[in-house]
Amino acid sequence: MSRKKIVAGNWKMNLNLFEGKQLVADVLQKSLSLAEGTEVVIAPPFTQLELAATQLKDTPGYLLGAQNCHQEASGAYTGEVSAAMLKSVGVTYVILGHSERRQYFGEDETLLAKKVNAALANDLKVIFCVGEPLEVRDANGQNELVHQQIVGGLFHLDLAQFKNVVIAYEPVWAIGTGRTASTEQAQEMHAYIRSVIADKYGAETAEDTSILYGGSCKPSNAAELFACPDVDGGLIGGASLVAADFAGIIEASK
């Protein structure tokens, strides 16, 4: 088994240029030693990518991520950013299919499959988000929905392409609702996702695929979550905006 541990910080639409610069500096100043095979991904807004790339370039194990990309290579798409543009400023990973993109911008599997193709064609790695909202969880339909999301967004890829994909599970029902996903629920879904991958690409590829947890991970629960056999790190939202919290989660990945 050679899958990576990954702690990815998704800043969402937060922090101006100067606040972002300070946050990256504060995280790097902690001089955290990463376990072998561990990567830290920082995904700021587009406006901060170039500066963050400069800050991260001399720190092994720290990589730059983007929060989205457009599905087309170039053209008259005002306000959009292409995968090639991201690659040109030093981006390694791009987050696609985040629950907020699905909910607020209507992104579906047909569109996301095109975005995945665009990212991979430009040698970017993909963090592909899946997860179910409250009504689906309450109806016990979470496995069926996550299966649909994975098949529709990713299973057109050949094996070589799929090896550049990381999956992040977001229990949408446990984010900002007052309900929390238990460690057992997280592990259960991660194991299910791995089984879906195994059915398509084989057991070896499934074992090598990193699956991240994206549901309100904090320093206080990170170690317990990361100890689950099928949880390979986290896609961190709010806690990634606080250097001490993000550092605590990185420490928990060891």
C-alpha positions as CSV (number, residue, x, y, z in Angstrom):
1,M,0.0,0.0,0.0
2,S,1.5,3.3,-1.1
3,R,-1.3,5.8,-0.7
4,K,-0.4,9.3,0.5
5,K,-1.7,11.1,3.6
6,I,-2.9,14.5,2.5
7,V,-4.0,17.5,4.6
8,A,-5.6,20.0,2.2
9,G,-6.7,23.5,3.4
10,N,-9.6,25.0,1.4
11,W,-9.8,28.7,2.2
12,K,-13.0,29.2,0.2
13,M,-13.8,32.9,-0.3
14,N,-11.8,34.2,2.6
15,L,-8.8,36.4,3.3
16,N,-7.4,39.2,1.3
17,L,-3.9,39.1,-0.2
18,F,-2.1,40.4,2.9
19,E,-4.1,38.1,5.3
20,G,-3.4,35.1,3.1
21,K,0.3,35.9,2.9
22,Q,0.5,36.1,6.6
23,L,-1.4,32.8,7.1
24,V,1.0,30.9,4.8
25,A,3.9,32.5,6.6
26,D,2.5,31.5,10.0
27,V,2.0,27.9,8.9
28,L,5.5,27.6,7.4
29,Q,7.0,29.3,10.4
30,K,5.9,26.3,12.6
31,S,8.5,24.2,10.6
32,L,6.3,21.1,10.9
33,S,8.1,17.8,10.1
34,L,5.9,15.8,7.7
35,A,5.8,12.0,7.9
36,E,7.0,10.2,4.8
37,G,4.4,10.1,2.1
38,T,2.4,13.1,3.6
39,E,1.5,16.2,1.6
40,V,0.0,19.5,2.7
41,V,-2.1,21.3,0.1
42,I,-3.0,24.9,0.5
43,A,-5.9,26.1,-1.7
44,P,-6.4,29.9,-1.5
45,P,-8.6,32.0,-3.8
46,F,-7.4,32.6,-7.4
47,T,-6.1,36.1,-6.5
48,Q,-3.5,34.6,-4.1
49,L,-2.2,31.6,-6.0
50,E,0.9,33.2,-7.5
51,L,2.0,34.7,-4.2
52,A,1.3,31.4,-2.3
53,A,3.3,29.5,-5.0
54,T,6.3,31.7,-4.3
55,Q,6.0,31.2,-0.5
56,L,5.6,27.4,-0.8
57,K,8.2,26.6,-3.5
58,D,11.1,25.9,-1.2
59,T,9.2,23.8,1.4
60,P,9.1,20.1,0.6
61,G,5.7,18.4,0.9
62,Y,3.8,21.7,0.7
63,L,1.8,22.0,-2.5
64,L,-0.5,24.6,-4.0
65,G,-4.1,23.8,-4.8
66,A,-6.9,25.7,-6.6
67,Q,-10.6,25.6,-5.6
68,N,-12.0,25.2,-9.1
69,C,-11.3,25.4,-12.8
70,H,-13.2,25.8,-16.0
71,Q,-13.9,22.9,-18.3
72,E,-12.7,24.6,-21.5
73,A,-9.1,25.3,-22.5
74,S,-9.6,29.0,-23.3
75,G,-12.1,31.4,-24.9
76,A,-14.9,33.8,-24.2
77,Y,-15.7,32.8,-20.7
78,T,-15.5,36.0,-18.7
79,G,-14.6,35.6,-15.1
80,E,-13.4,32.0,-15.5
81,V,-10.0,30.4,-15.0
82,S,-8.6,27.5,-17.1
83,A,-6.6,24.5,-15.9
84,A,-3.6,25.7,-18.0
85,M,-3.7,29.1,-16.2
86,L,-3.6,27.3,-12.9
87,K,-0.7,25.1,-14.0
88,S,1.3,28.1,-15.2
89,V,1.3,29.7,-11.7
90,G,2.5,26.5,-10.0
91,V,-0.8,24.8,-9.0
92,T,-0.5,21.0,-8.4
93,Y,-4.0,20.1,-7.2
94,V,-7.4,21.4,-8.1
95,I,-10.5,20.8,-6.0
96,L,-13.5,19.8,-8.1
97,G,-17.1,18.9,-7.2
98,H,-17.1,20.6,-3.8
99,S,-20.6,20.5,-2.2
100,E,-20.8,24.3,-2.4
101,R,-20.1,24.3,-6.2
102,R,-22.8,21.6,-6.6
103,Q,-25.3,23.4,-4.4
104,Y,-24.8,27.1,-5.4
105,F,-23.6,26.8,-9.0
106,G,-25.5,23.7,-10.1
107,E,-22.5,21.7,-11.1
108,D,-23.5,18.1,-12.0
109,E,-21.5,15.0,-13.0
110,T,-21.6,15.7,-16.7
111,L,-19.9,19.1,-16.2
112,L,-17.6,17.8,-13.5
113,A,-16.4,15.0,-15.8
114,K,-15.3,17.7,-18.3
115,K,-13.6,19.6,-15.6
116,V,-11.7,16.5,-14.4
117,N,-10.6,15.9,-18.0
118,A,-9.4,19.5,-18.4
119,A,-7.4,19.3,-15.1
120,L,-5.8,16.0,-16.0
121,A,-5.0,17.1,-19.5
122,N,-2.9,19.9,-17.9
123,D,-1.0,17.6,-15.5
124,L,-3.0,18.7,-12.5
125,K,-4.1,16.3,-9.8
126,V,-7.7,16.3,-8.8
127,I,-9.3,16.3,-5.4
128,F,-12.8,15.1,-6.3
129,C,-15.5,15.8,-3.7
130,V,-18.5,13.6,-3.1
131,G,-21.1,13.5,-0.3
132,E,-24.8,13.5,0.6
133,P,-27.1,16.2,2.0
134,L,-29.3,15.7,5.1
135,E,-32.4,14.4,3.4
136,V,-30.4,11.7,1.6
137,R,-28.7,10.6,4.7
138,D,-32.0,10.5,6.6
139,A,-33.4,8.3,3.9
140,N,-30.3,6.1,4.1
141,G,-29.5,6.8,0.4
142,Q,-26.0,8.0,1.0
143,N,-24.2,5.0,-0.7
144,E,-26.4,5.2,-3.8
145,L,-25.8,9.0,-4.2
146,V,-22.0,8.8,-3.6
147,H,-21.8,5.9,-6.0
148,Q,-23.6,8.0,-8.7
149,Q,-21.2,10.9,-8.1
150,I,-18.1,8.8,-8.4
151,V,-19.3,6.8,-11.5
152,G,-20.6,10.0,-13.2
153,G,-17.6,12.2,-12.5
154,L,-14.7,9.8,-12.6
155,F,-15.4,6.4,-14.1
156,H,-14.8,7.5,-17.7
157,L,-11.1,7.7,-16.8
158,D,-8.6,5.0,-17.7
159,L,-6.5,3.6,-15.0
160,A,-3.5,5.8,-15.6
161,Q,-5.7,8.9,-15.4
162,F,-7.5,7.8,-12.3
163,K,-4.2,7.4,-10.4
164,N,-4.0,11.2,-10.4
165,V,-7.3,11.5,-8.5
166,V,-7.9,11.9,-4.8
167,I,-11.4,11.6,-3.4
168,A,-12.7,13.7,-0.6
169,Y,-15.9,12.7,1.2
170,E,-18.0,15.5,2.6
171,P,-21.0,14.6,4.8
172,V,-22.9,17.7,3.7
173,W,-25.5,16.9,6.4
174,A,-23.0,17.4,9.1
175,I,-21.6,20.7,8.0
176,G,-23.2,23.7,9.7
177,T,-26.3,21.8,10.8
178,G,-25.4,21.0,14.4
179,R,-25.2,17.3,13.6
180,T,-21.8,15.6,13.5
181,A,-20.6,12.6,11.7
182,S,-19.2,10.0,14.0
183,T,-15.8,8.4,13.3
184,E,-17.6,5.2,12.6
185,Q,-19.8,6.9,9.9
186,A,-16.7,8.4,8.3
187,Q,-14.9,5.1,8.2
188,E,-17.9,3.3,6.9
189,M,-18.3,5.7,3.9
190,H,-14.6,5.7,3.2
191,A,-14.5,1.9,3.1
192,Y,-17.5,1.9,0.8
193,I,-15.9,4.4,-1.6
194,R,-12.8,2.2,-1.7
195,S,-15.0,-0.8,-2.5
196,V,-16.6,1.1,-5.4
197,I,-13.1,2.0,-6.8
198,A,-12.0,-1.7,-6.4
199,D,-15.0,-2.9,-8.4
200,K,-13.9,-0.6,-11.3
201,Y,-10.1,-0.4,-11.2
202,G,-9.1,-3.4,-9.0
203,A,-8.1,-3.8,-5.4
204,E,-4.6,-2.6,-5.8
205,T,-5.7,0.8,-7.3
206,A,-8.3,1.1,-4.6
207,E,-5.7,0.5,-1.9
208,D,-3.5,3.2,-3.5
209,T,-6.2,5.9,-3.7
210,S,-6.2,8.5,-1.0
211,I,-9.6,9.3,0.4
212,L,-9.9,12.4,2.5
213,Y,-12.5,13.4,5.1
214,G,-14.2,16.8,4.6
215,G,-16.6,17.2,7.5
216,S,-15.6,19.7,10.1
217,C,-12.2,18.3,10.9
218,K,-10.5,20.0,13.8
219,P,-7.4,19.5,15.9
220,S,-9.6,17.9,18.6
221,N,-10.9,15.2,16.4
222,A,-8.3,14.9,13.6
223,A,-6.2,12.2,15.2
224,E,-9.2,9.9,15.8
225,L,-10.4,10.4,12.3
226,F,-7.0,9.9,10.7
227,A,-6.6,6.7,12.7
228,C,-9.4,5.1,10.7
229,P,-8.0,2.6,8.3
230,D,-9.6,4.1,5.2
231,V,-9.3,7.8,6.1
232,D,-6.1,9.2,4.5
233,G,-6.3,12.8,5.7
234,G,-8.7,15.7,5.4
235,L,-10.1,18.5,3.2
236,I,-10.1,21.2,5.8
237,G,-12.3,24.3,5.6
238,G,-12.6,26.7,8.5
239,A,-9.7,25.3,10.5
240,S,-7.3,25.9,7.6
241,L,-7.8,29.7,8.2
242,V,-6.2,29.5,11.6
243,A,-2.5,28.7,11.5
244,A,-2.5,26.9,14.9
245,D,-5.5,24.8,14.1
246,F,-4.2,23.8,10.6
247,A,-0.8,23.0,12.1
248,G,-2.6,20.8,14.8
249,I,-4.4,18.9,12.1
250,I,-1.1,18.4,10.1
251,E,0.5,17.1,13.3
252,A,-2.4,14.6,13.7
253,S,-1.6,13.1,10.3
254,K,1.6,11.6,11.5
